[in-house]
Amino acid sequence: MAVDPVCGMDVEESEGAIKTEYQGKTYYFCSKACLLAFSKDPEKFLEKDPPDPLKEIS
Ligand SMILES: [Zn+2]
């Protein structure tokens, strides 16, 4: 199970799933609306949760 980064919904990682790749990671979405919102401004949806990988390296 993946989490839609836009709305927080659980999304099944099936073959027909709506998904996109960003910075080498695959993200899944519940709808095309969420995918669209994400592709317009991915950083907006990603900055919340994940630890910043660049900070850990430097
Ligand atoms: Zn969604």
N, CA, C, O and the ligand as a Tripos MOL2 file, in Angstrom:
@<TRIPOS>MOLECULE
protein
  233   231    59     0     0
PROTEIN
NO_CHARGES

@<TRIPOS>ATOM
      1 N           0.8300   -1.2040    0.0000 N.3       1 MET1
      2 CA          0.0000    0.0000    0.0000 C.3       1 MET1
      3 C           0.8670    1.2580    0.0000 C.2       1 MET1
      4 O           1.8280    1.3710    0.7610 O.2       1 MET1
      5 N           0.5080    2.1850   -0.8610 N.am      2 ALA2
      6 CA          1.2220    3.4550   -0.8960 C.3       2 ALA2
      7 C           0.2910    4.5570   -0.4110 C.2       2 ALA2
      8 O          -0.9230    4.3690   -0.3210 O.2       2 ALA2
      9 N           0.8650    5.6880   -0.1060 N.am      3 VAL3
     10 CA          0.0540    6.8090    0.3620 C.3       3 VAL3
     11 C           0.0990    7.9310   -0.6700 C.2       3 VAL3
     12 O           1.1650    8.3770   -1.0930 O.2       3 VAL3
     13 N          -1.0620    8.3550   -1.0470 N.am      4 ASP4
     14 CA         -1.1880    9.4990   -1.9350 C.3       4 ASP4
     15 C          -0.6270   10.7250   -1.2150 C.2       4 ASP4
     16 O          -1.1730   11.1430   -0.1950 O.2       4 ASP4
     17 N           0.4690   11.3120   -1.7400 N.am      5 PRO5
     18 CA          1.0920   12.4260   -1.0290 C.3       5 PRO5
     19 C           0.2400   13.6900   -1.0310 C.2       5 PRO5
     20 O           0.4810   14.6050   -0.2430 O.2       5 PRO5
     21 N          -0.7410   13.7410   -1.9020 N.am      6 VAL6
     22 CA         -1.5580   14.9460   -2.0000 C.3       6 VAL6
     23 C          -2.6620   14.9480   -0.9390 C.2       6 VAL6
     24 O          -2.8240   15.9270   -0.2100 O.2       6 VAL6
     25 N          -3.4090   13.8670   -0.8560 N.am      7 CYS7
     26 CA         -4.5590   13.8630    0.0440 C.3       7 CYS7
     27 C          -4.3880   12.8960    1.2050 C.2       7 CYS7
     28 O          -5.2020   12.8850    2.1280 O.2       7 CYS7
     29 N          -3.3330   12.0800    1.1690 N.am      8 GLY8
     30 CA         -3.0730   11.1920    2.2950 C.3       8 GLY8
     31 C          -3.8180    9.8740    2.2440 C.2       8 GLY8
     32 O          -3.7400    9.0800    3.1810 O.2       8 GLY8
     33 N          -4.5360    9.6350    1.1650 N.am      9 MET9
     34 CA         -5.2850    8.3900    1.0380 C.3       9 MET9
     35 C          -4.3700    7.2040    0.7690 C.2       9 MET9
     36 O          -3.3050    7.3530    0.1700 O.2       9 MET9
     37 N          -4.7900    6.0340    1.2130 N.am     10 ASP10
     38 CA         -4.0750    4.8090    0.8570 C.3      10 ASP10
     39 C          -4.4020    4.4480   -0.5830 C.2      10 ASP10
     40 O          -5.5600    4.4810   -0.9980 O.2      10 ASP10
     41 N          -3.3650    4.1010   -1.3370 N.am     11 VAL11
     42 CA         -3.5600    3.7430   -2.7400 C.3      11 VAL11
     43 C          -2.9170    2.3920   -2.9880 C.2      11 VAL11
     44 O          -1.7850    2.1430   -2.5720 O.2      11 VAL11
     45 N          -3.6460    1.5280   -3.6650 N.am     12 GLU12
     46 CA         -3.1000    0.2190   -3.9750 C.3      12 GLU12
     47 C          -2.0910    0.3320   -5.1150 C.2      12 GLU12
     48 O          -2.3350    1.0140   -6.1100 O.2      12 GLU12
     49 N          -0.9650   -0.3390   -4.9570 N.am     13 GLU13
     50 CA          0.0690   -0.2380   -5.9860 C.3      13 GLU13
     51 C          -0.1770   -1.2600   -7.0910 C.2      13 GLU13
     52 O           0.6520   -2.1310   -7.3540 O.2      13 GLU13
     53 N          -1.3100   -1.1340   -7.7150 N.am     14 SER14
     54 CA         -1.6630   -2.0730   -8.7720 C.3      14 SER14
     55 C          -1.1720   -1.5650  -10.1190 C.2      14 SER14
     56 O          -0.6420   -0.4590  -10.2280 O.2      14 SER14
     57 N          -1.3550   -2.3890  -11.1370 N.am     15 GLU15
     58 CA         -0.8340   -2.0030  -12.4490 C.3      15 GLU15
     59 C          -1.5590   -0.8220  -13.0400 C.2      15 GLU15
     60 O          -0.9620   -0.0080  -13.7440 O.2      15 GLU15
     61 N          -2.8330   -0.7220  -12.7630 N.am     16 GLY16
     62 CA         -3.6110    0.3830  -13.3050 C.3      16 GLY16
     63 C          -3.5690    1.6210  -12.4430 C.2      16 GLY16
     64 O          -4.2760    2.5950  -12.7030 O.2      16 GLY16
     65 N          -2.7440    1.5830  -11.4180 N.am     17 ALA17
     66 CA         -2.7080    2.7150  -10.4930 C.3      17 ALA17
     67 C          -2.2120    3.9820  -11.1880 C.2      17 ALA17
     68 O          -1.4170    3.9330  -12.1270 O.2      17 ALA17
     69 N          -2.6970    5.0900  -10.7050 N.am     18 ILE18
     70 CA         -2.2140    6.3730  -11.1900 C.3      18 ILE18
     71 C          -0.9420    6.6960  -10.4230 C.2      18 ILE18
     72 O          -0.9510    6.8050   -9.1970 O.2      18 ILE18
     73 N           0.1480    6.8470  -11.1590 N.am     19 LYS19
     74 CA          1.4150    7.0570  -10.4650 C.3      19 LYS19
     75 C           2.3470    7.9230  -11.2870 C.2      19 LYS19
     76 O           2.1440    8.1230  -12.4850 O.2      19 LYS19
     77 N           3.3580    8.4250  -10.6330 N.am     20 THR20
     78 CA          4.3740    9.1900  -11.3370 C.3      20 THR20
     79 C           5.7020    9.0000  -10.6300 C.2      20 THR20
     80 O           5.7520    8.6110   -9.4630 O.2      20 THR20
     81 N           6.7720    9.2800  -11.3510 N.am     21 GLU21
     82 CA          8.0800    9.2030  -10.7290 C.3      21 GLU21
     83 C           8.6020   10.5990  -10.4920 C.2      21 GLU21
     84 O           8.4820   11.4810  -11.3430 O.2      21 GLU21
     85 N           9.1830   10.7860   -9.3240 N.am     22 TYR22
     86 CA          9.7630   12.0770   -9.0080 C.3      22 TYR22
     87 C          11.0160   11.8380   -8.1980 C.2      22 TYR22
     88 O          10.9760   11.1810   -7.1580 O.2      22 TYR22
     89 N          12.1370   12.3720   -8.6750 N.am     23 GLN23
     90 CA         13.4300   12.2000   -8.0070 C.3      23 GLN23
     91 C          13.7060   10.7360   -7.6810 C.2      23 GLN23
     92 O          14.1660   10.4020   -6.5890 O.2      23 GLN23
     93 N          13.4170    9.8720   -8.6490 N.am     24 GLY24
     94 CA         13.7440    8.4660   -8.5060 C.3      24 GLY24
     95 C          12.7840    7.6530   -7.6540 C.2      24 GLY24
     96 O          12.9750    6.4510   -7.4660 O.2      24 GLY24
     97 N          11.7520    8.3100   -7.1410 N.am     25 LYS25
     98 CA         10.7630    7.6000   -6.3360 C.3      25 LYS25
     99 C           9.4410    7.5600   -7.0670 C.2      25 LYS25
    100 O           9.1030    8.4880   -7.8010 O.2      25 LYS25
    101 N           8.6850    6.4800   -6.8680 N.am     26 THR26
    102 CA          7.3730    6.3800   -7.4830 C.3      26 THR26
    103 C           6.3090    6.7770   -6.4750 C.2      26 THR26
    104 O           6.3050    6.3090   -5.3360 O.2      26 THR26
    105 N           5.4230    7.6340   -6.9040 N.am     27 TYR27
    106 CA          4.3250    8.0740   -6.0510 C.3      27 TYR27
    107 C           3.0000    7.6600   -6.6650 C.2      27 TYR27
    108 O           2.8140    7.7140   -7.8810 O.2      27 TYR27
    109 N           2.0930    7.2490   -5.8080 N.am     28 TYR28
    110 CA          0.7850    6.7730   -6.2550 C.3      28 TYR28
    111 C          -0.3010    7.7550   -5.8390 C.2      28 TYR28
    112 O          -0.2090    8.4200   -4.8080 O.2      28 TYR28
    113 N          -1.3320    7.8230   -6.6740 N.am     29 PHE29
    114 CA         -2.4020    8.7840   -6.4250 C.3      29 PHE29
    115 C          -3.7680    8.1270   -6.5310 C.2      29 PHE29
    116 O          -3.9560    7.1490   -7.2550 O.2      29 PHE29
    117 N          -4.7130    8.6860   -5.7920 N.am     30 CYS30
    118 CA         -6.0690    8.1350   -5.8060 C.3      30 CYS30
    119 C          -6.8160    8.5760   -7.0510 C.2      30 CYS30
    120 O          -7.7600    7.9120   -7.4800 O.2      30 CYS30
    121 N          -6.3990    9.6950   -7.6370 N.am     31 SER31
    122 CA         -7.1250   10.2190   -8.7800 C.3      31 SER31
    123 C          -6.1970   11.0560   -9.6460 C.2      31 SER31
    124 O          -5.1010   11.4280   -9.2260 O.2      31 SER31
    125 N          -6.6510   11.3490  -10.8590 N.am     32 LYS32
    126 CA         -5.8430   12.1800  -11.7370 C.3      32 LYS32
    127 C          -5.7440   13.6040  -11.2100 C.2      32 LYS32
    128 O          -4.7720   14.3100  -11.4790 O.2      32 LYS32
    129 N          -6.7370   14.0120  -10.4730 N.am     33 ALA33
    130 CA         -6.7060   15.3570   -9.8970 C.3      33 ALA33
    131 C          -5.5260   15.4810   -8.9380 C.2      33 ALA33
    132 O          -4.8340   16.4990   -8.9220 O.2      33 ALA33
    133 N          -5.3010   14.4400   -8.1390 N.am     34 CYS34
    134 CA         -4.1840   14.4680   -7.1980 C.3      34 CYS34
    135 C          -2.8560   14.4040   -7.9550 C.2      34 CYS34
    136 O          -1.9000   15.0910   -7.5950 O.2      34 CYS34
    137 N          -2.8000   13.5930   -8.9890 N.am     35 LEU35
    138 CA         -1.5890   13.5170   -9.7960 C.3      35 LEU35
    139 C          -1.2670   14.8750  -10.4050 C.2      35 LEU35
    140 O          -0.1130   15.3050  -10.4200 O.2      35 LEU35
    141 N          -2.2820   15.5310  -10.8980 N.am     36 LEU36
    142 CA         -2.0910   16.8450  -11.5120 C.3      36 LEU36
    143 C          -1.5740   17.8570  -10.4940 C.2      36 LEU36
    144 O          -0.6490   18.6220  -10.7660 O.2      36 LEU36
    145 N          -2.1850   17.8410   -9.3340 N.am     37 ALA37
    146 CA         -1.7780   18.7690   -8.2820 C.3      37 ALA37
    147 C          -0.3240   18.5140   -7.9090 C.2      37 ALA37
    148 O           0.4490   19.4490   -7.7030 O.2      37 ALA37
    149 N           0.0350   17.2430   -7.8260 N.am     38 PHE38
    150 CA          1.4030   16.8830   -7.4560 C.3      38 PHE38
    151 C           2.3820   17.3290   -8.5270 C.2      38 PHE38
    152 O           3.4280   17.8960   -8.2120 O.2      38 PHE38
    153 N           2.0580   17.0820   -9.7860 N.am     39 SER39
    154 CA          3.0310   17.3930  -10.8370 C.3      39 SER39
    155 C           3.2110   18.9020  -11.0150 C.2      39 SER39
    156 O           4.2360   19.3560  -11.5240 O.2      39 SER39
    157 N           2.2240   19.6630  -10.5990 N.am     40 LYS40
    158 CA          2.3760   21.1180  -10.6770 C.3      40 LYS40
    159 C           3.3830   21.6160   -9.6540 C.2      40 LYS40
    160 O           4.1530   22.5370   -9.9290 O.2      40 LYS40
    161 N           3.3770   21.0110   -8.4820 N.am     41 ASP41
    162 CA          4.2270   21.5100   -7.4060 C.3      41 ASP41
    163 C           4.5840   20.3980   -6.4210 C.2      41 ASP41
    164 O           4.0990   20.3830   -5.2900 O.2      41 ASP41
    165 N           5.4370   19.4640   -6.8600 N.am     42 PRO42
    166 CA          5.7480   18.2900   -6.0330 C.3      42 PRO42
    167 C           6.3190   18.6630   -4.6680 C.2      42 PRO42
    168 O           5.9900   18.0260   -3.6670 O.2      42 PRO42
    169 N           7.1520   19.6640   -4.6190 N.am     43 GLU43
    170 CA          7.8150   20.0180   -3.3610 C.3      43 GLU43
    171 C           6.8000   20.3640   -2.2810 C.2      43 GLU43
    172 O           7.0010   20.0770   -1.1010 O.2      43 GLU43
    173 N           5.7250   20.9760   -2.7010 N.am     44 LYS44
    174 CA          4.7040   21.3940   -1.7590 C.3      44 LYS44
    175 C           4.1570   20.2020   -0.9810 C.2      44 LYS44
    176 O           3.8150   20.3130    0.1960 O.2      44 LYS44
    177 N           4.0810   19.0600   -1.6630 N.am     45 PHE45
    178 CA          3.4830   17.8990   -1.0190 C.3      45 PHE45
    179 C           4.5230   17.0090   -0.3530 C.2      45 PHE45
    180 O           4.1840   16.1440    0.4550 O.2      45 PHE45
    181 N           5.7720   17.2210   -0.6910 N.am     46 LEU46
    182 CA          6.8000   16.3290   -0.1680 C.3      46 LEU46
    183 C           7.5300   16.9010    1.0280 C.2      46 LEU46
    184 O           8.1190   16.1470    1.8020 O.2      46 LEU46
    185 N           7.5100   18.2010    1.1980 N.am     47 GLU47
    186 CA          8.3590   18.7800    2.2300 C.3      47 GLU47
    187 C           7.9070   18.4210    3.6440 C.2      47 GLU47
    188 O           8.7030   18.4710    4.5820 O.2      47 GLU47
    189 N           6.6130   18.0530    3.8030 N.am     48 LYS48
    190 CA          6.1110   17.7650    5.1410 C.3      48 LYS48
    191 C           6.8520   16.6330    5.8410 C.2      48 LYS48
    192 O           7.5420   16.8430    6.8380 O.2      48 LYS48
    193 N           6.6910   15.4010    5.2840 N.am     49 ASP49
    194 CA          7.0940   14.2460    6.0810 C.3      49 ASP49
    195 C           8.5400   13.7670    5.9540 C.2      49 ASP49
    196 O           9.1800   13.5380    6.9800 O.2      49 ASP49
    197 N           9.0830   13.6030    4.7490 N.am     50 PRO50
    198 CA         10.3280   12.8490    4.6880 C.3      50 PRO50
    199 C          11.5020   13.6600    5.2220 C.2      50 PRO50
    200 O          11.5530   14.8750    5.0280 O.2      50 PRO50
    201 N          12.4300   13.0120    5.8820 N.am     51 PRO51
    202 CA         13.6480   13.6910    6.2870 C.3      51 PRO51
    203 C          14.4140   14.1250    5.0540 C.2      51 PRO51
    204 O          14.4730   13.3890    4.0700 O.2      51 PRO51
    205 N          14.9890   15.2820    5.0940 N.am     52 ASP52
    206 CA         15.6940   15.8140    3.9380 C.3      52 ASP52
    207 C          16.9860   15.0410    3.7010 C.2      52 ASP52
    208 O          17.9110   15.1320    4.5080 O.2      52 ASP52
    209 N          17.0680   14.2880    2.6180 N.am     53 PRO53
    210 CA         18.2520   13.4490    2.3690 C.3      53 PRO53
    211 C          19.5120   14.2610    2.1820 C.2      53 PRO53
    212 O          20.6050   13.8050    2.5190 O.2      53 PRO53
    213 N          19.3700   15.4610    1.6480 N.am     54 LEU54
    214 CA         20.5630   16.2830    1.4170 C.3      54 LEU54
    215 C          21.1980   16.7020    2.7280 C.2      54 LEU54
    216 O          22.4210   16.8010    2.8330 O.2      54 LEU54
    217 N          20.3740   16.9450    3.7160 N.am     55 LYS55
    218 CA         20.9010   17.3750    5.0120 C.3      55 LYS55
    219 C          21.7230   16.2760    5.6550 C.2      55 LYS55
    220 O          22.7400   16.5420    6.2960 O.2      55 LYS55
    221 N          21.2810   15.0410    5.4810 N.am     56 GLU56
    222 CA         21.9690   13.9440    6.1410 C.3      56 GLU56
    223 C          23.3180   13.6570    5.5220 C.2      56 GLU56
    224 O          24.2260   13.1690    6.1940 O.2      56 GLU56
    225 N          23.4520   13.9610    4.2300 N.am     57 ILE57
    226 CA         24.7180   13.6960    3.5580 C.3      57 ILE57
    227 C          25.7590   14.7410    3.9440 C.2      57 ILE57
    228 O          26.9150   14.4140    4.2100 O.2      57 ILE57
    229 N          25.3330   16.0080    3.9700 N.am     58 SER58
    230 CA         26.3040   17.0680    4.2030 C.3      58 SER58
    231 C          26.4930   17.4390    5.6420 C.2      58 SER58
    232 O          27.2910   18.3240    5.9520 O.2      58 SER58
    233 ZN         -5.6460   11.7450   -3.6320 Zn       59 ZN59
@<TRIPOS>BOND
     1     1     2 1
     2     2     3 1
     3     3     4 2
     4     3     5 am
     5     5     6 1
     6     6     7 1
     7     7     8 2
     8     7     9 am
     9     9    10 1
    10    10    11 1
    11    11    12 2
    12    11    13 am
    13    13    14 1
    14    14    15 1
    15    15    16 2
    16    15    17 am
    17    17    18 1
    18    18    19 1
    19    19    20 2
    20    19    21 am
    21    21    22 1
    22    22    23 1
    23    23    24 2
    24    23    25 am
    25    25    26 1
    26    26    27 1
    27    27    28 2
    28    27    29 am
    29    29    30 1
    30    30    31 1
    31    31    32 2
    32    31    33 am
    33    33    34 1
    34    34    35 1
    35    35    36 2
    36    35    37 am
    37    37    38 1
    38    38    39 1
    39    39    40 2
    40    39    41 am
    41    41    42 1
    42    42    43 1
    43    43    44 2
    44    43    45 am
    45    45    46 1
    46    46    47 1
    47    47    48 2
    48    47    49 am
    49    49    50 1
    50    50    51 1
    51    51    52 2
    52    51    53 am
    53    53    54 1
    54    54    55 1
    55    55    56 2
    56    55    57 am
    57    57    58 1
    58    58    59 1
    59    59    60 2
    60    59    61 am
    61    61    62 1
    62    62    63 1
    63    63    64 2
    64    63    65 am
    65    65    66 1
    66    66    67 1
    67    67    68 2
    68    67    69 am
    69    69    70 1
    70    70    71 1
    71    71    72 2
    72    71    73 am
    73    73    74 1
    74    74    75 1
    75    75    76 2
    76    75    77 am
    77    77    78 1
    78    78    79 1
    79    79    80 2
    80    79    81 am
    81    81    82 1
    82    82    83 1
    83    83    84 2
    84    83    85 am
    85    85    86 1
    86    86    87 1
    87    87    88 2
    88    87    89 am
    89    89    90 1
    90    90    91 1
    91    91    92 2
    92    91    93 am
    93    93    94 1
    94    94    95 1
    95    95    96 2
    96    95    97 am
    97    97    98 1
    98    98    99 1
    99    99   100 2
   100    99   101 am
   101   101   102 1
   102   102   103 1
   103   103   104 2
   104   103   105 am
   105   105   106 1
   106   106   107 1
   107   107   108 2
   108   107   109 am
   109   109   110 1
   110   110   111 1
   111   111   112 2
   112   111   113 am
   113   113   114 1
   114   114   115 1
   115   115   116 2
   116   115   117 am
   117   117   118 1
   118   118   119 1
   119   119   120 2
   120   119   121 am
   121   121   122 1
   122   122   123 1
   123   123   124 2
   124   123   125 am
   125   125   126 1
   126   126   127 1
   127   127   128 2
   128   127   129 am
   129   129   130 1
   130   130   131 1
   131   131   132 2
   132   131   133 am
   133   133   134 1
   134   134   135 1
   135   135   136 2
   136   135   137 am
   137   137   138 1
   138   138   139 1
   139   139   140 2
   140   139   141 am
   141   141   142 1
   142   142   143 1
   143   143   144 2
   144   143   145 am
   145   145   146 1
   146   146   147 1
   147   147   148 2
   148   147   149 am
   149   149   150 1
   150   150   151 1
   151   151   152 2
   152   151   153 am
   153   153   154 1
   154   154   155 1
   155   155   156 2
   156   155   157 am
   157   157   158 1
   158   158   159 1
   159   159   160 2
   160   159   161 am
   161   161   162 1
   162   162   163 1
   163   163   164 2
   164   163   165 am
   165   165   166 1
   166   166   167 1
   167   167   168 2
   168   167   169 am
   169   169   170 1
   170   170   171 1
   171   171   172 2
   172   171   173 am
   173   173   174 1
   174   174   175 1
   175   175   176 2
   176   175   177 am
   177   177   178 1
   178   178   179 1
   179   179   180 2
   180   179   181 am
   181   181   182 1
   182   182   183 1
   183   183   184 2
   184   183   185 am
   185   185   186 1
   186   186   187 1
   187   187   188 2
   188   187   189 am
   189   189   190 1
   190   190   191 1
   191   191   192 2
   192   191   193 am
   193   193   194 1
   194   194   195 1
   195   195   196 2
   196   195   197 am
   197   197   198 1
   198   198   199 1
   199   199   200 2
   200   199   201 am
   201   201   202 1
   202   202   203 1
   203   203   204 2
   204   203   205 am
   205   205   206 1
   206   206   207 1
   207   207   208 2
   208   207   209 am
   209   209   210 1
   210   210   211 1
   211   211   212 2
   212   211   213 am
   213   213   214 1
   214   214   215 1
   215   215   216 2
   216   215   217 am
   217   217   218 1
   218   218   219 1
   219   219   220 2
   220   219   221 am
   221   221   222 1
   222   222   223 1
   223   223   224 2
   224   223   225 am
   225   225   226 1
   226   226   227 1
   227   227   228 2
   228   227   229 am
   229   229   230 1
   230   230   231 1
   231   231   232 2
@<TRIPOS>SUBSTRUCTURE
     1 MET1         2 RESIDUE 1 A MET
     2 ALA2         6 RESIDUE 1 A ALA
     3 VAL3        10 RESIDUE 1 A VAL
     4 ASP4        14 RESIDUE 1 A ASP
     5 PRO5        18 RESIDUE 1 A PRO
     6 VAL6        22 RESIDUE 1 A VAL
     7 CYS7        26 RESIDUE 1 A CYS
     8 GLY8        30 RESIDUE 1 A GLY
     9 MET9        34 RESIDUE 1 A MET
    10 ASP10       38 RESIDUE 1 A ASP
    11 VAL11       42 RESIDUE 1 A VAL
    12 GLU12       46 RESIDUE 1 A GLU
    13 GLU13       50 RESIDUE 1 A GLU
    14 SER14       54 RESIDUE 1 A SER
    15 GLU15       58 RESIDUE 1 A GLU
    16 GLY16       62 RESIDUE 1 A GLY
    17 ALA17       66 RESIDUE 1 A ALA
    18 ILE18       70 RESIDUE 1 A ILE
    19 LYS19       74 RESIDUE 1 A LYS
    20 THR20       78 RESIDUE 1 A THR
    21 GLU21       82 RESIDUE 1 A GLU
    22 TYR22       86 RESIDUE 1 A TYR
    23 GLN23       90 RESIDUE 1 A GLN
    24 GLY24       94 RESIDUE 1 A GLY
    25 LYS25       98 RESIDUE 1 A LYS
    26 THR26      102 RESIDUE 1 A THR
    27 TYR27      106 RESIDUE 1 A TYR
    28 TYR28      110 RESIDUE 1 A TYR
    29 PHE29      114 RESIDUE 1 A PHE
    30 CYS30      118 RESIDUE 1 A CYS
    31 SER31      122 RESIDUE 1 A SER
    32 LYS32      126 RESIDUE 1 A LYS
    33 ALA33      130 RESIDUE 1 A ALA
    34 CYS34      134 RESIDUE 1 A CYS
    35 LEU35      138 RESIDUE 1 A LEU
    36 LEU36      142 RESIDUE 1 A LEU
    37 ALA37      146 RESIDUE 1 A ALA
    38 PHE38      150 RESIDUE 1 A PHE
    39 SER39      154 RESIDUE 1 A SER
    40 LYS40      158 RESIDUE 1 A LYS
    41 ASP41      162 RESIDUE 1 A ASP
    42 PRO42      166 RESIDUE 1 A PRO
    43 GLU43      170 RESIDUE 1 A GLU
    44 LYS44      174 RESIDUE 1 A LYS
    45 PHE45      178 RESIDUE 1 A PHE
    46 LEU46      182 RESIDUE 1 A LEU
    47 GLU47      186 RESIDUE 1 A GLU
    48 LYS48      190 RESIDUE 1 A LYS
    49 ASP49      194 RESIDUE 1 A ASP
    50 PRO50      198 RESIDUE 1 A PRO
    51 PRO51      202 RESIDUE 1 A PRO
    52 ASP52      206 RESIDUE 1 A ASP
    53 PRO53      210 RESIDUE 1 A PRO
    54 LEU54      214 RESIDUE 1 A LEU
    55 LYS55      218 RESIDUE 1 A LYS
    56 GLU56      222 RESIDUE 1 A GLU
    57 ILE57      226 RESIDUE 1 A ILE
    58 SER58      230 RESIDUE 1 A SER
    59 ZN59       233 GROUP 0 **** ****
